[in-house]
Amino acid sequence: MSLKEVVWTAKAFKDLVSIYNLIAQDSIPAAKKVVNSILDREEQLKSQPTSGTIQRGLKLKKEYRFLIQNHYKIIYREGKTNIYVIKVFDTRQNPKKINR
């Protein structure tokens, strides 16, 4: 079985930039550490794409899963040839914001 490539959508990448910028206001090293820890979950997604919990309540038609890293929910779906990360959500926010 060949490993699928992880593709970060523009929205997910924007989420990572926002997370970095927010944390970097207090500490650039901490911001790098948090974002890198999120990006490091790619290896798990490649080798075990169904290891995440099924995400319920999204206003989307396909099945999505998520992994938790620190306080961040990494929401993704498995395609035929790639794994698509669609959102990185801070779980300390109001859960109703996840559909934005």
Secondary structure, DSSP 8 states (H G I E B T S, - for coil): ----EEEE-HHHHHHHHHHHHHHHTT-HHHHHHHHHHHHTTHHHHHH-TT-SEE--S-S-SS--EEEEETTEEEEEEE-SSEEEEEEEEETTS-GGGGG-
